[in-house]
Amino acid sequence: MIKSKKILALVCAVTMTAGLMACGSKETGNTDAAQTTESTAAETKTEETKAEETKAEEAKEAESAAISGTVSMAGSTSMEKLANAVAESFMAKYPDVTVTAEFTGSSAGIEAVTAGSVDIGNSSRALKDEEKAAGVVENVVAIDGIAVIVDPANTVKDLTKDQLISIYKGETKNWSELGGADAPIVVVGREAGSGTRGAFEELLKIEDACAYASELDSTGAVIAKVASAPGAIGYASLDAVNETVAAVALEGVEPTVENIKAGNYFLSRPFVMATKGEISGQSAAVQELFAYLGSDEGKEVIKGVGLITVD
């Protein structure tokens, strides 16, 4: 009897063990199946993503291939850095388009686009009424600040608007009159026809009233002159200013992008890419260039050269 009970217990134990093993196998099988399903779904999603990326890339290449031709620009030397950066990045995006730029001064650029010898006239000033009357359209692509620069040794760090006007009209002749060293003020500016000069004199309302000691034909020449001439003062595009000169504050406001955007710095101007007629009437390549300038990618190029986007 005892022996029979032992045999029965042994049979039950074996049966229970077998049942547990069977359940474990079933659960493992379910887990493996779930993992396989998840893996398959992930692979499908990856393949779909790759297909979408490939499709987007093909569309991008097709778009680039559809645009071809040339875009010619001429004008402001202050816009040289912007024009070159835009040309380089745009041609990288549209390899079948050739963009050329000459830097002949704002007025010369407007004359060229008016005559139809270039597609775009670069101007670092607003267009005049007579230029608009001739059919030239003002397309503002960026905003630039004009920095007033002095040689690095100058102790005068801030000027009022009236002081700046007095200096450029030749009324204030020595830095000692402004709290600086006893040294003559050397007034440096751009040549007639320069957009920077036009904007500077217009903003200060001193057109044809300046007493220049030197009138130079490029932004770089002004910076070099001021850097090397003790007592010199000049003006230049904010994005072109480097460590060889010191930019003074005006009315206590530093020439920074933030201050210009806030409207606190009074020496600022538009960078214009003028066209003969509306943009919509230009070639496909020119239209695409303006579309590029308004895109996120184009705005990064504008910001990359130290300028302010228009929106």
C-alpha positions in Angstrom: 0.0 0.0 0.0 2.8 2.4 1.0 4.7 1.4 -2.1 1.6 2.2 -4.3 1.3 5.7 -2.7 4.9 6.4 -3.5 4.5 5.4 -7.1 1.3 7.6 -7.4 3.2 10.6 -5.9 6.0 10.1 -8.3 3.7 10.0 -11.3 2.0 13.2 -10.2 5.3 15.0 -9.8 6.4 13.9 -13.3 3.1 15.1 -14.7 3.3 18.5 -13.1 6.9 19.0 -14.2 5.9 18.1 -17.8 3.0 20.6 -17.6 5.2 23.4 -16.4 7.8 22.7 -19.1 5.0 22.8 -21.7 3.7 26.1 -20.4 7.3 27.5 -20.4 7.8 26.4 -23.9 4.5 28.0 -24.9 5.3 31.4 -23.3 8.8 31.3 -24.8 7.2 30.7 -28.2 4.9 33.6 -27.7 7.7 35.9 -26.8 9.8 34.8 -29.7 6.9 35.4 -32.1 6.3 38.9 -30.6 10.0 39.8 -31.0 9.9 38.5 -34.6 6.9 40.7 -35.4 8.5 43.8 -33.8 11.7 43.2 -35.7 9.8 42.8 -39.0 7.8 46.0 -38.3 11.1 47.9 -37.5 12.7 46.6 -40.7 9.6 47.6 -42.7 9.7 51.1 -41.1 13.4 51.5 -41.9 12.9 50.5 -45.5 10.0 53.0 -45.8 12.1 55.7 -44.3 15.0 54.9 -46.6 12.6 54.9 -49.6 11.2 58.3 -48.5 14.7 59.7 -48.1 15.7 58.4 -51.5 12.6 59.9 -53.1 13.3 63.3 -51.4 16.9 63.2 -52.6 15.9 62.3 -56.2 13.3 65.2 -56.1 16.0 67.6 -54.9 18.4 66.5 -57.6 15.7 66.8 -60.2 14.9 70.4 -59.0 18.6 71.3 -59.2 18.9 69.9 -62.6 15.8 71.8 -63.8 17.5 75.2 -63.1 20.3 76.3 -65.3 21.7 79.4 -66.9 23.6 82.5 -65.5 23.1 85.2 -63.0 25.2 88.4 -63.3 25.6 90.9 -60.5 27.5 94.2 -60.2 27.6 97.0 -57.6 28.4 97.7 -54.0 31.8 96.8 -52.6 30.2 96.6 -49.2 28.1 93.7 -50.4 31.2 91.8 -51.7 31.2 89.3 -48.8 27.4 88.7 -49.1 27.5 88.4 -52.9 30.4 85.9 -52.9 28.8 83.8 -50.1 25.5 83.7 -51.9 27.1 82.9 -55.3 29.1 80.0 -53.8 26.3 78.4 -51.8 23.8 78.8 -54.6 26.1 77.3 -57.3 26.7 74.3 -54.9 23.0 73.8 -54.7 22.4 74.4 -58.5 25.5 73.3 -60.3 24.1 74.1 -63.7 23.9 77.8 -62.8 26.8 80.2 -63.0 26.7 83.3 -60.7 29.2 86.1 -61.4 29.7 89.3 -59.4 31.6 92.5 -59.9 32.2 95.2 -57.3 32.0 98.6 -58.9 30.1 100.7 -56.4 26.4 101.0 -55.7 25.6 103.7 -58.3 27.5 101.8 -61.0 25.6 98.7 -60.2 22.2 100.5 -60.5 23.3 102.0 -63.8 24.3 98.5 -65.1 21.0 96.9 -64.2 19.1 99.9 -65.6 21.0 99.4 -68.9 20.3 95.7 -68.8 24.0 94.7 -68.8 23.6 92.7 -65.6 20.7 90.8 -64.0 21.1 92.3 -60.5 22.5 95.6 -59.3 23.8 95.4 -55.8 23.3 98.6 -53.8 24.1 99.3 -50.2 21.7 102.2 -50.1 18.0 102.6 -50.8 17.1 103.4 -54.4 16.5 107.0 -55.5 13.2 108.1 -56.9 14.6 108.6 -60.3 16.1 105.1 -60.3 12.8 103.6 -59.5 11.1 105.8 -62.2 13.5 104.1 -64.7 11.9 100.8 -63.9 14.4 99.5 -61.3 12.9 97.5 -58.4 14.3 97.7 -54.9 14.6 94.2 -53.4 15.9 94.4 -49.9 17.7 91.2 -49.0 19.5 92.1 -45.8 20.1 95.0 -43.3 23.6 96.3 -42.6 24.9 98.5 -39.8 27.5 101.2 -40.6 30.2 101.2 -38.0 32.2 104.4 -37.1 35.8 103.3 -36.7 38.9 104.8 -35.2 42.5 103.7 -34.7 42.8 101.2 -31.8 44.9 103.7 -29.7 42.1 106.3 -29.6 40.6 106.8 -26.1 37.3 108.2 -27.4 34.9 105.3 -27.3 31.5 107.0 -27.7 30.2 109.9 -29.9 26.9 111.7 -30.1 25.2 112.2 -33.4 26.0 115.9 -33.3 29.7 115.3 -32.5 29.9 112.9 -35.5 28.3 115.5 -37.8 30.7 118.2 -36.5 33.7 115.9 -37.2 32.7 115.1 -40.7 31.8 118.7 -41.6 35.3 119.8 -40.4 34.0 121.8 -37.5 35.6 119.7 -34.8 39.3 119.2 -35.7 41.0 117.8 -32.6 40.3 114.8 -30.4 40.9 116.9 -27.3 37.7 118.7 -28.0 35.9 115.4 -27.5 37.8 114.3 -24.3 40.5 112.5 -26.2 44.2 113.1 -26.8 45.6 116.3 -28.2 45.7 115.0 -31.8 44.3 116.2 -35.1 41.3 114.3 -36.4 41.9 112.7 -39.8 38.6 112.4 -41.6 38.4 109.3 -43.9 35.5 108.3 -46.1 34.5 106.6 -49.3 34.6 108.0 -52.9 31.6 109.7 -54.5 29.1 107.1 -55.7 29.8 104.7 -52.9 26.6 103.3 -51.4 28.2 103.4 -47.9 29.1 107.0 -48.3 25.7 107.8 -49.7 23.9 106.1 -46.8 26.2 107.6 -44.1 25.8 111.1 -45.4 22.1 110.7 -45.9 21.5 109.3 -42.5 23.4 112.3 -40.9 22.0 114.8 -43.4 25.4 116.0 -44.4 25.4 115.3 -48.2 28.0 117.3 -50.0 29.1 118.9 -46.7 31.9 116.6 -45.6 35.5 117.7 -45.2 37.4 114.5 -46.1 41.1 114.2 -45.7 41.0 110.9 -47.7 38.4 109.5 -50.1 39.0 105.8 -50.7 37.5 103.4 -53.2 36.7 100.4 -51.1 35.6 99.3 -47.7 38.9 97.5 -47.1 40.9 100.6 -48.0 39.0 102.7 -45.4 39.7 100.1 -42.7 43.4 99.8 -43.6 43.8 103.6 -43.6 42.1 104.1 -40.2 44.1 101.2 -38.7 47.4 102.8 -39.8 46.8 106.5 -39.3 46.8 107.9 -35.8 43.8 110.1 -35.1 41.9 108.7 -38.1 38.1 108.2 -38.1 36.2 106.4 -40.9 33.0 104.4 -41.5 32.6 100.9 -42.9 30.0 98.1 -43.2 29.6 96.4 -39.8 30.3 93.0 -41.2 33.7 94.1 -42.6 35.0 95.6 -39.3 37.9 93.6 -37.8 40.3 93.7 -34.9 42.6 96.2 -36.6 40.3 99.1 -35.8 37.9 100.1 -32.9 34.2 100.6 -33.5 32.8 103.5 -31.3 29.4 103.6 -29.7 27.0 106.2 -31.0 24.7 107.9 -28.5 25.8 105.2 -26.0 24.7 102.3 -28.3 27.2 99.8 -29.6 27.0 98.7 -33.2 25.7 95.2 -32.8 23.1 93.1 -34.7 20.9 93.1 -31.6 20.9 96.9 -31.3 20.3 97.3 -35.0 17.3 94.9 -35.0 15.9 96.7 -32.0 16.2 100.0 -33.9 18.5 101.5 -31.3 21.5 102.1 -33.5 20.9 105.0 -36.0 23.5 104.2 -38.6 21.9 101.2 -40.5 20.9 100.7 -44.1 19.4 98.2 -46.5 21.3 95.8 -48.8 19.5 95.9 -52.0 19.6 93.5 -55.0 17.9 95.6 -57.6 16.3 94.2 -60.8 15.0 95.8 -63.9 11.3 95.1 -63.3 9.7 92.7 -60.8 11.5 89.5 -59.8 8.6 87.5 -61.4 9.7 88.9 -64.7 13.3 87.7 -64.5 14.9 84.5 -65.7 14.2 81.2 -63.9 17.8 81.3 -62.4 17.3 84.8 -61.1 13.9 84.0 -59.6 15.4 80.9 -57.9 18.2 82.9 -56.5 15.8 85.3 -54.8 13.7 82.3 -53.6 16.9 80.8 -52.1 17.7 84.1 -50.3 14.3 83.9 -48.7 14.7 80.3 -47.6 16.0 79.1 -44.2 19.2 78.0 -46.0 19.7 81.4 -47.6 19.0 83.3 -44.4 21.8 81.3 -42.7 24.1 82.5 -45.4 23.1 86.1 -44.8 23.6 85.7 -41.0 26.9 83.9 -41.7 28.4 87.1 -43.1 27.3 89.2 -40.2 24.2 90.7 -41.7 20.6 90.9 -40.5 17.7 89.1 -42.3 14.8 91.3 -43.3 12.1 89.3 -41.4 
